[in-house]
Amino acid sequence: MRDDKARFEKAGAAILGVNSAGPAAHAAYCATFGFGFPILADEKLEMSKAYGAEKGGGVRRTVVLVGPDGIIKFHKYGMPTDDEILAALK
C-alpha cells in the first residue's frame, strides 16, 4: 500500500496503519520504511479486537477497508494485493 499510495488516494481512500506498539516506536518505524501515512497506536489491542485482528494477545496482519458509509467493504488476513483491496472500492 505504501508504494501504491497515489492509487489509493485517487480512489478516495485514506491509508491508516494500526500497531500495538507505542507512538515513539511508530515514528521510528515510519521513518525507517518510508511510510507516508499515520500508524495508530493500539497498545491495549482494543481496535485489533474490534476488527478481528487480535490473536492470542498479539496481532495478526489484517487489512480492513471501511467505506465512507462506515460499512466494512473488505476484510482479509495476510497481505492481499493492492488490486484486490482497490477492487472492493468499486
Biotite code that builds the C-alpha atoms (Angstrom):
import biotite.structure as struc

atoms = struc.array([
    struc.Atom([0.000, 0.000, 0.000], chain_id="A", res_id=1, res_name="MET", atom_name="CA", element="C"),
    struc.Atom([2.920, 2.299, 0.719], chain_id="A", res_id=2, res_name="ARG", atom_name="CA", element="C"),
    struc.Atom([4.155, 2.044, -2.852], chain_id="A", res_id=3, res_name="ASP", atom_name="CA", element="C"),
    struc.Atom([0.668, 2.484, -4.341], chain_id="A", res_id=4, res_name="ASP", atom_name="CA", element="C"),
    struc.Atom([-0.392, 5.335, -2.068], chain_id="A", res_id=5, res_name="LYS", atom_name="CA", element="C"),
    struc.Atom([-1.247, 7.562, -5.058], chain_id="A", res_id=6, res_name="ALA", atom_name="CA", element="C"),
    struc.Atom([-3.631, 4.913, -6.430], chain_id="A", res_id=7, res_name="ARG", atom_name="CA", element="C"),
    struc.Atom([-5.425, 4.677, -3.106], chain_id="A", res_id=8, res_name="PHE", atom_name="CA", element="C"),
    struc.Atom([-5.705, 8.463, -2.857], chain_id="A", res_id=9, res_name="GLU", atom_name="CA", element="C"),
    struc.Atom([-7.050, 8.664, -6.431], chain_id="A", res_id=10, res_name="LYS", atom_name="CA", element="C"),
    struc.Atom([-9.708, 6.115, -5.418], chain_id="A", res_id=11, res_name="ALA", atom_name="CA", element="C"),
    struc.Atom([-10.632, 8.315, -2.445], chain_id="A", res_id=12, res_name="GLY", atom_name="CA", element="C"),
    struc.Atom([-9.127, 6.022, 0.184], chain_id="A", res_id=13, res_name="ALA", atom_name="CA", element="C"),
    struc.Atom([-7.094, 7.081, 3.188], chain_id="A", res_id=14, res_name="ALA", atom_name="CA", element="C"),
    struc.Atom([-4.475, 4.647, 4.459], chain_id="A", res_id=15, res_name="ILE", atom_name="CA", element="C"),
    struc.Atom([-4.003, 4.179, 8.193], chain_id="A", res_id=16, res_name="LEU", atom_name="CA", element="C"),
    struc.Atom([-1.877, 1.586, 9.906], chain_id="A", res_id=17, res_name="GLY", atom_name="CA", element="C"),
    struc.Atom([-2.595, 0.191, 13.348], chain_id="A", res_id=18, res_name="VAL", atom_name="CA", element="C"),
    struc.Atom([0.020, -1.439, 15.555], chain_id="A", res_id=19, res_name="ASN", atom_name="CA", element="C"),
    struc.Atom([0.203, -2.488, 19.189], chain_id="A", res_id=20, res_name="SER", atom_name="CA", element="C"),
    struc.Atom([3.471, -0.626, 19.789], chain_id="A", res_id=21, res_name="ALA", atom_name="CA", element="C"),
    struc.Atom([3.546, 2.883, 21.235], chain_id="A", res_id=22, res_name="GLY", atom_name="CA", element="C"),
    struc.Atom([3.762, 6.149, 19.285], chain_id="A", res_id=23, res_name="PRO", atom_name="CA", element="C"),
    struc.Atom([7.554, 6.524, 19.660], chain_id="A", res_id=24, res_name="ALA", atom_name="CA", element="C"),
    struc.Atom([8.130, 3.127, 18.052], chain_id="A", res_id=25, res_name="ALA", atom_name="CA", element="C"),
    struc.Atom([5.780, 4.047, 15.220], chain_id="A", res_id=26, res_name="HIS", atom_name="CA", element="C"),
    struc.Atom([7.681, 7.232, 14.403], chain_id="A", res_id=27, res_name="ALA", atom_name="CA", element="C"),
    struc.Atom([10.933, 5.300, 14.059], chain_id="A", res_id=28, res_name="ALA", atom_name="CA", element="C"),
    struc.Atom([9.258, 2.529, 12.048], chain_id="A", res_id=29, res_name="TYR", atom_name="CA", element="C"),
    struc.Atom([7.647, 5.009, 9.647], chain_id="A", res_id=30, res_name="CYS", atom_name="CA", element="C"),
    struc.Atom([10.941, 6.805, 9.143], chain_id="A", res_id=31, res_name="ALA", atom_name="CA", element="C"),
    struc.Atom([12.825, 3.557, 8.508], chain_id="A", res_id=32, res_name="THR", atom_name="CA", element="C"),
    struc.Atom([10.345, 2.166, 5.986], chain_id="A", res_id=33, res_name="PHE", atom_name="CA", element="C"),
    struc.Atom([9.230, 5.464, 4.418], chain_id="A", res_id=34, res_name="GLY", atom_name="CA", element="C"),
    struc.Atom([5.566, 5.249, 5.339], chain_id="A", res_id=35, res_name="PHE", atom_name="CA", element="C"),
    struc.Atom([3.732, 8.362, 4.243], chain_id="A", res_id=36, res_name="GLY", atom_name="CA", element="C"),
    struc.Atom([0.634, 7.579, 6.295], chain_id="A", res_id=37, res_name="PHE", atom_name="CA", element="C"),
    struc.Atom([-0.132, 7.527, 10.007], chain_id="A", res_id=38, res_name="PRO", atom_name="CA", element="C"),
    struc.Atom([0.297, 4.480, 12.205], chain_id="A", res_id=39, res_name="ILE", atom_name="CA", element="C"),
    struc.Atom([-2.171, 4.455, 15.094], chain_id="A", res_id=40, res_name="LEU", atom_name="CA", element="C"),
    struc.Atom([-1.158, 3.085, 18.495], chain_id="A", res_id=41, res_name="ALA", atom_name="CA", element="C"),
    struc.Atom([-3.364, 0.281, 19.782], chain_id="A", res_id=42, res_name="ASP", atom_name="CA", element="C"),
    struc.Atom([-1.430, -0.677, 22.896], chain_id="A", res_id=43, res_name="GLU", atom_name="CA", element="C"),
    struc.Atom([-4.470, -2.216, 24.626], chain_id="A", res_id=44, res_name="LYS", atom_name="CA", element="C"),
    struc.Atom([-5.468, -4.097, 21.436], chain_id="A", res_id=45, res_name="LEU", atom_name="CA", element="C"),
    struc.Atom([-8.949, -2.547, 21.540], chain_id="A", res_id=46, res_name="GLU", atom_name="CA", element="C"),
    struc.Atom([-9.094, -1.738, 17.828], chain_id="A", res_id=47, res_name="MET", atom_name="CA", element="C"),
    struc.Atom([-7.392, -5.005, 16.925], chain_id="A", res_id=48, res_name="SER", atom_name="CA", element="C"),
    struc.Atom([-10.043, -6.948, 18.832], chain_id="A", res_id=49, res_name="LYS", atom_name="CA", element="C"),
    struc.Atom([-12.887, -4.920, 17.305], chain_id="A", res_id=50, res_name="ALA", atom_name="CA", element="C"),
    struc.Atom([-11.669, -5.686, 13.776], chain_id="A", res_id=51, res_name="TYR", atom_name="CA", element="C"),
    struc.Atom([-10.794, -9.327, 14.419], chain_id="A", res_id=52, res_name="GLY", atom_name="CA", element="C"),
    struc.Atom([-7.027, -8.849, 14.171], chain_id="A", res_id=53, res_name="ALA", atom_name="CA", element="C"),
    struc.Atom([-6.152, -9.853, 17.746], chain_id="A", res_id=54, res_name="GLU", atom_name="CA", element="C"),
    struc.Atom([-4.922, -13.394, 18.165], chain_id="A", res_id=55, res_name="LYS", atom_name="CA", element="C"),
    struc.Atom([-3.698, -14.818, 21.459], chain_id="A", res_id=56, res_name="GLY", atom_name="CA", element="C"),
    struc.Atom([-2.658, -11.484, 22.935], chain_id="A", res_id=57, res_name="GLY", atom_name="CA", element="C"),
    struc.Atom([-0.884, -10.419, 19.741], chain_id="A", res_id=58, res_name="GLY", atom_name="CA", element="C"),
    struc.Atom([-1.937, -9.037, 16.400], chain_id="A", res_id=59, res_name="VAL", atom_name="CA", element="C"),
    struc.Atom([-2.058, -10.764, 13.036], chain_id="A", res_id=60, res_name="ARG", atom_name="CA", element="C"),
    struc.Atom([-1.680, -8.709, 9.900], chain_id="A", res_id=61, res_name="ARG", atom_name="CA", element="C"),
    struc.Atom([-5.167, -7.779, 8.760], chain_id="A", res_id=62, res_name="THR", atom_name="CA", element="C"),
    struc.Atom([-6.366, -5.417, 6.044], chain_id="A", res_id=63, res_name="VAL", atom_name="CA", element="C"),
    struc.Atom([-9.727, -3.757, 6.630], chain_id="A", res_id=64, res_name="VAL", atom_name="CA", element="C"),
    struc.Atom([-11.370, -1.337, 4.232], chain_id="A", res_id=65, res_name="LEU", atom_name="CA", element="C"),
    struc.Atom([-14.131, 0.767, 5.734], chain_id="A", res_id=66, res_name="VAL", atom_name="CA", element="C"),
    struc.Atom([-16.329, 2.630, 3.278], chain_id="A", res_id=67, res_name="GLY", atom_name="CA", element="C"),
    struc.Atom([-17.445, 6.238, 3.699], chain_id="A", res_id=68, res_name="PRO", atom_name="CA", element="C"),
    struc.Atom([-20.756, 4.831, 4.967], chain_id="A", res_id=69, res_name="ASP", atom_name="CA", element="C"),
    struc.Atom([-18.941, 3.138, 7.876], chain_id="A", res_id=70, res_name="GLY", atom_name="CA", element="C"),
    struc.Atom([-19.557, -0.349, 6.471], chain_id="A", res_id=71, res_name="ILE", atom_name="CA", element="C"),
    struc.Atom([-16.659, -2.813, 6.152], chain_id="A", res_id=72, res_name="ILE", atom_name="CA", element="C"),
    struc.Atom([-16.111, -3.372, 2.429], chain_id="A", res_id=73, res_name="LYS", atom_name="CA", element="C"),
    struc.Atom([-13.040, -5.630, 2.667], chain_id="A", res_id=74, res_name="PHE", atom_name="CA", element="C"),
    struc.Atom([-11.505, -7.759, 5.428], chain_id="A", res_id=75, res_name="HIS", atom_name="CA", element="C"),
    struc.Atom([-8.652, -10.189, 4.895], chain_id="A", res_id=76, res_name="LYS", atom_name="CA", element="C"),
    struc.Atom([-5.786, -11.609, 6.919], chain_id="A", res_id=77, res_name="TYR", atom_name="CA", element="C"),
    struc.Atom([-2.284, -11.562, 5.494], chain_id="A", res_id=78, res_name="GLY", atom_name="CA", element="C"),
    struc.Atom([-1.128, -9.385, 2.621], chain_id="A", res_id=79, res_name="MET", atom_name="CA", element="C"),
    struc.Atom([-3.759, -9.036, -0.102], chain_id="A", res_id=80, res_name="PRO", atom_name="CA", element="C"),
    struc.Atom([-2.671, -7.299, -3.278], chain_id="A", res_id=81, res_name="THR", atom_name="CA", element="C"),
    struc.Atom([-3.396, -3.626, -3.725], chain_id="A", res_id=82, res_name="ASP", atom_name="CA", element="C"),
    struc.Atom([-5.537, -4.504, -6.763], chain_id="A", res_id=83, res_name="ASP", atom_name="CA", element="C"),
    struc.Atom([-7.639, -6.823, -4.593], chain_id="A", res_id=84, res_name="GLU", atom_name="CA", element="C"),
    struc.Atom([-8.196, -4.096, -1.998], chain_id="A", res_id=85, res_name="ILE", atom_name="CA", element="C"),
    struc.Atom([-8.912, -1.384, -4.558], chain_id="A", res_id=86, res_name="LEU", atom_name="CA", element="C"),
    struc.Atom([-11.443, -3.613, -6.336], chain_id="A", res_id=87, res_name="ALA", atom_name="CA", element="C"),
    struc.Atom([-13.543, -3.517, -3.155], chain_id="A", res_id=88, res_name="ALA", atom_name="CA", element="C"),
    struc.Atom([-13.899, 0.259, -3.586], chain_id="A", res_id=89, res_name="LEU", atom_name="CA", element="C"),
    struc.Atom([-15.756, -0.112, -6.878], chain_id="A", res_id=90, res_name="LYS", atom_name="CA", element="C"),
])
